[in-house]
Amino acid sequence: MFIGLGYLLSNQIEQVAAYVSRVGIFLWGIVAGTLFVYIFWKYAQRQRFLHRLRTARITPEELKQKLDAAEDLLILDVRNALEFEADPQMIPGAIYFPLEKLRDDPPDLSGGREVILYCD
């Protein structure tokens, strides 16, 4: 019975196989295109993040202007203890807060002040 059914539908089976083959290539194209779009999107996100990271920096001149304008700043000197002992000079108004302590016991940042970290 199945042999006779296969014989009667042999042309249709070949057409279905060709259709599945074309659809398979199409689906692989969709998967590859989706993967490409995803990788491009992640790359663009990384570039935006790096750009924001670069623009989040402040120059010494900008910091001086903020200090002269008496802006409400929290300036943290995050140098390690050896560096601080070798050169204990700090920016006026800064608080010595080693990076190790910053990880374990972060300062209270609820005041809404701009926080500036510096290490050297």
JOGIFEN-V109917 format. One record per backbone hydrogen bond with DSSP energy under -1.0 kcal/mol. NH is the residue of the N-H (numbers start at 1). CO is the residue of the C=O. E is the energy in kcal/mol with one decimal. If there is no record, write none. Layout:
BEGIN
{{NH CO E} {NH CO E}}
END
This chain:
BEGIN
{{5 1 -2.2} {6 2 -2.5} {7 3 -2.3} {8 4 -2.3} {9 5 -2.0} {13 9 -2.6} {14 10 -2.0} {15 11 -2.0} {16 12 -2.7} {17 13 -2.4} {18 14 -2.2} {19 15 -2.5} {20 16 -2.7} {21 17 -2.1} {22 18 -2.4} {23 19 -2.8} {24 20 -2.6} {25 21 -1.9} {26 22 -2.3} {27 23 -3.1} {28 24 -2.5} {29 25 -2.1} {30 26 -2.2} {31 27 -2.8} {32 28 -2.8} {33 29 -2.6} {34 30 -2.8} {35 31 -2.5} {36 32 -2.5} {37 33 -2.6} {38 34 -2.5} {39 35 -2.6} {40 36 -2.6} {41 37 -2.6} {42 38 -2.5} {43 39 -2.3} {44 40 -2.5} {45 41 -2.4} {46 42 -2.3} {47 43 -2.4} {48 44 -2.4} {49 45 -2.5} {50 46 -2.8} {51 47 -2.2} {52 48 -2.5} {53 49 -2.4} {54 50 -2.3} {55 51 -2.3} {56 52 -1.0} {57 54 -1.0} {63 59 -2.3} {64 60 -2.4} {65 61 -2.3} {66 62 -2.1} {67 63 -2.6} {68 64 -3.0} {69 65 -1.9} {70 67 -1.4} {71 66 -2.4} {73 71 -1.1} {74 114 -2.8} {76 116 -3.1} {77 95 -2.9} {78 118 -2.8} {84 80 -2.3} {85 81 -2.7} {86 82 -2.0} {87 83 -1.9} {94 91 -2.4} {95 75 -2.6} {97 77 -2.9} {99 78 -1.0} {102 98 -2.1} {103 99 -1.7} {104 100 -1.7} {105 101 -3.5} {114 72 -1.2} {116 74 -3.0} {118 76 -2.3}}
END
